[in-house]
Amino acid sequence: MTKVKSGVATAPLVIESTSLSDAWARIFVHILDHPGKEIAPLVLSVSEFDEQNNLAEDQELRAALDELLIRKNKTSVENVAFTIFPQRYWQIAAGSRARLFDLYGNTFGRIQSRDRKLNGRGLYFQRMMMYGRGPCNGNQLEWIISQYLRRDGVRRSMLQATVFDAEKDHNATALLGFPCLQHVSFEPTAAGLVVNAFYATQQIFDKAFGNYVGLAHLGKFMAHELGMQLARLNVVVGVAKLERITKSDPDLQAVIRCSRSLIELNKDIKVKAA
């Protein structure tokens, strides 16, 4: 028997912003203000990185969300971002990607052992850098960078790194938890590097903000290594879900207040919804 739900497929919610915080706030408030707890699909696009390839953030919203995540025994924004790109390791590496890769490779075992329940299946950056097979000993990022720098006219479809591994991840377990991020592609353009990330599902409350920060950090690293400005980050999500907290939870009030204030401040930013 074919399992098909009746009804019409929804059009995507498309959010364009120049601030990671504003983008997340608009997603969060959209769910609060509409029935249900899902957006399917979601398309997010953020741009206008500065000369150092940083994107604007609202520290008040970030602090309010982090405080709530800690109160609910969830992972901080920074630590979620670290699963996609280890920004503090890159700072230690002082601009050397070889040192970054060595540092991460030498410490990943300890990172994983700290929380086998969360990290037992791997981390996103680990899958991109230590896939387990393929050229450059499975380091997909090194392959992309080295091929792009080696010659002109590199095939554009080459510039992508996968996280999902059918051999490991086609698993009948009811709740797998990892990986939600499927793959990332990098598109050099006249304006600079465009990063495209694809998620099957995404947790809006406890993961999405950190996901966006981590992807921005990854994009900044790749733009640096490819010798260009970071121009845009696009994130496509099959199903974005508000889970592990209820809309009526009183602890959400500070995050709601900061989100609505930020949206009002940036009310001219584009939002496209069905």
C-alpha positions in Angstrom: 0.0 0.0 0.0 1.3 3.4 -0.9 1.4 5.8 2.0 0.5 9.3 0.7 -1.1 12.1 2.8 -3.9 14.0 1.1 -3.7 17.7 0.4 -1.5 20.0 -1.6 2.2 20.4 -1.1 3.1 23.7 0.4 5.2 26.4 -1.3 8.5 27.1 0.3 9.0 29.8 2.8 11.9 31.9 1.4 13.7 34.2 3.8 16.4 36.6 2.6 18.4 38.6 5.1 21.7 40.3 5.8 21.9 39.0 9.4 22.1 35.4 10.7 20.1 36.5 13.8 17.4 38.2 11.8 17.1 35.2 9.6 16.7 32.8 12.5 14.3 35.1 14.2 12.0 35.2 11.2 11.9 31.4 11.0 11.2 31.1 14.7 8.5 33.7 14.7 6.9 32.4 11.5 6.4 29.0 13.3 5.0 30.8 16.5 2.5 32.8 14.4 1.2 29.9 12.3 -0.5 26.6 13.0 1.7 23.6 13.6 5.4 23.4 14.4 6.9 22.8 10.9 8.0 24.7 7.8 8.3 22.4 4.8 10.3 23.4 2.8 12.4 26.3 4.0 14.8 28.3 1.9 17.2 30.7 3.7 19.6 33.1 2.0 21.9 35.5 3.8 24.4 37.9 2.3 26.4 41.1 2.7 29.4 39.7 4.6 32.0 42.3 5.6 35.6 42.5 4.4 36.6 39.9 7.0 33.8 37.6 5.7 31.8 38.0 8.9 28.0 38.3 8.8 26.0 40.5 11.2 24.6 39.0 14.4 22.4 40.4 17.2 24.2 39.7 20.4 21.1 40.2 22.6 19.2 37.4 20.7 22.2 35.2 20.7 22.6 35.6 24.5 18.9 35.0 25.2 18.9 31.8 23.1 22.1 30.5 24.6 20.8 31.1 28.1 17.6 29.2 27.3 19.6 26.3 25.7 21.7 26.0 28.8 18.6 26.0 31.0 17.0 23.2 28.9 20.3 21.2 29.0 20.9 21.7 25.2 24.0 22.5 23.3 25.2 26.1 23.0 25.1 27.9 19.7 28.9 27.9 19.6 29.2 24.2 20.2 26.6 23.3 17.6 28.6 25.5 15.2 31.7 23.6 16.0 30.2 20.4 14.7 30.2 22.0 11.2 33.4 24.0 11.4 35.9 24.1 14.4 36.4 27.9 14.3 38.6 27.9 17.5 40.9 25.3 15.9 41.2 27.5 12.8 42.2 30.4 15.1 44.9 28.2 16.7 46.0 27.1 13.3 46.7 30.8 12.4 45.7 30.5 8.8 47.3 27.1 8.0 44.7 24.7 6.7 47.2 21.8 7.0 47.7 22.6 10.7 43.9 22.8 11.1 43.3 19.4 9.5 46.1 17.9 11.6 44.8 19.4 14.8 41.2 18.2 14.1 42.3 14.8 13.0 44.5 14.3 16.1 41.8 15.4 18.5 38.6 14.1 17.0 38.8 10.8 19.0 38.8 12.8 22.2 36.0 15.1 21.0 33.9 12.0 20.1 34.5 10.2 23.4 33.3 13.2 25.4 29.7 12.4 24.4 29.3 9.1 22.6 25.5 9.5 22.6 25.7 12.7 20.6 28.9 12.2 18.6 29.1 8.4 18.2 28.1 8.5 14.6 30.5 11.4 13.8 30.4 15.1 13.3 29.7 17.2 10.2 33.2 18.6 9.8 34.7 15.1 10.5 32.6 13.6 7.7 33.7 16.4 5.3 37.4 16.0 6.3 37.6 12.3 7.2 34.9 10.7 5.0 36.7 7.4 5.1 37.4 6.9 1.4 38.0 9.0 -1.7 40.9 11.3 -2.8 43.1 13.1 -0.3 42.5 10.3 2.2 38.8 11.2 2.3 39.5 14.9 3.0 36.8 16.4 0.7 37.6 20.0 1.6 41.3 19.6 0.7 40.3 18.0 -2.5 38.0 20.9 -3.4 40.6 23.5 -2.5 43.6 21.8 -4.2 41.7 21.1 -7.4 40.3 24.6 -7.7 43.8 26.2 -7.1 45.6 23.8 -9.4 44.0 24.8 -12.7 41.5 27.1 -14.4 38.1 25.9 -15.5 37.6 23.3 -12.8 34.4 21.4 -13.2 31.8 23.2 -11.0 30.1 20.0 -9.8 33.5 19.0 -8.3 33.1 21.6 -5.6 30.9 19.8 -3.2 31.4 17.9 0.1 29.0 15.2 1.2 28.0 14.2 4.8 25.4 11.6 4.2 26.9 8.1 3.6 24.4 5.5 2.5 26.6 2.7 3.8 26.3 4.1 7.3 23.2 6.2 7.3 20.6 4.1 5.5 19.5 2.8 8.9 16.0 1.6 9.9 16.4 3.1 13.5 13.4 5.2 14.3 15.4 8.1 15.6 18.9 8.5 14.2 19.8 12.1 15.0 22.7 12.4 12.6 23.2 13.4 9.9 20.5 16.0 9.1 22.9 18.1 6.9 23.3 16.1 3.7 25.9 18.0 1.7 27.5 21.4 1.0 28.4 22.9 -2.4 30.7 25.8 -3.1 30.0 28.1 -6.1 32.6 30.7 -7.1 30.9 33.7 -8.7 31.9 37.1 -9.9 30.6 38.5 -6.6 32.5 35.9 -4.5 31.9 32.4 -3.1 28.4 31.2 -2.6 27.9 28.4 -0.2 24.8 26.1 -0.5 23.8 23.7 2.3 21.1 21.0 2.0 19.3 19.6 5.0 16.7 16.8 5.1 15.4 18.1 8.4 16.5 20.8 10.9 15.7 21.5 14.5 14.9 25.1 14.8 15.1 25.6 18.6 18.2 23.7 19.6 20.3 23.4 16.4 19.4 25.9 13.6 21.1 29.0 14.9 24.3 27.1 15.5 24.0 25.4 12.1 23.9 28.8 10.4 26.9 30.1 12.4 28.9 26.9 11.6 28.1 27.1 7.9 29.1 30.8 7.8 32.4 29.8 9.5 32.9 27.0 7.0 32.2 29.4 4.2 34.6 32.0 5.6 37.3 29.3 5.7 36.7 28.1 2.2 36.6 31.6 0.8 39.9 32.3 2.4 41.5 29.2 1.0 40.0 29.7 -2.5 41.2 33.4 -2.5 37.9 35.2 -2.7 35.3 37.1 -0.8 32.3 35.2 0.8 29.2 36.5 -1.0 26.2 34.4 0.1 25.0 31.5 2.2 22.0 29.5 1.0 20.4 26.8 3.2 17.6 24.5 1.9 15.7 22.5 4.4 13.2 19.8 3.6 11.4 20.0 6.9 12.3 22.6 9.6 10.8 21.6 12.9 10.3 23.3 16.3 10.8 20.4 18.7 12.0 19.7 22.2 10.1 22.8 23.4 6.5 24.0 23.3 5.3 27.3 21.8 3.7 28.1 25.2 6.8 27.4 27.3 7.2 30.5 29.5 11.0 30.3 29.3 10.7 31.3 25.6 9.6 34.8 26.4 13.0 36.5 26.3 13.8 34.8 23.0 10.4 35.8 21.6 10.8 39.4 22.7 14.3 39.7 21.2 13.2 38.0 17.9 10.2 40.3 17.4 12.2 43.4 18.2 14.9 42.4 15.7 12.3 41.7 13.0 10.7 45.1 13.6 14.1 46.8 13.4 14.7 45.1 10.0 11.2 45.2 8.8 12.2 46.1 5.2 14.1 42.8 4.7 12.6 40.5 2.2 10.5 37.5 3.2 8.6 35.4 0.7 6.0 33.0 2.0 3.2 30.9 0.5 
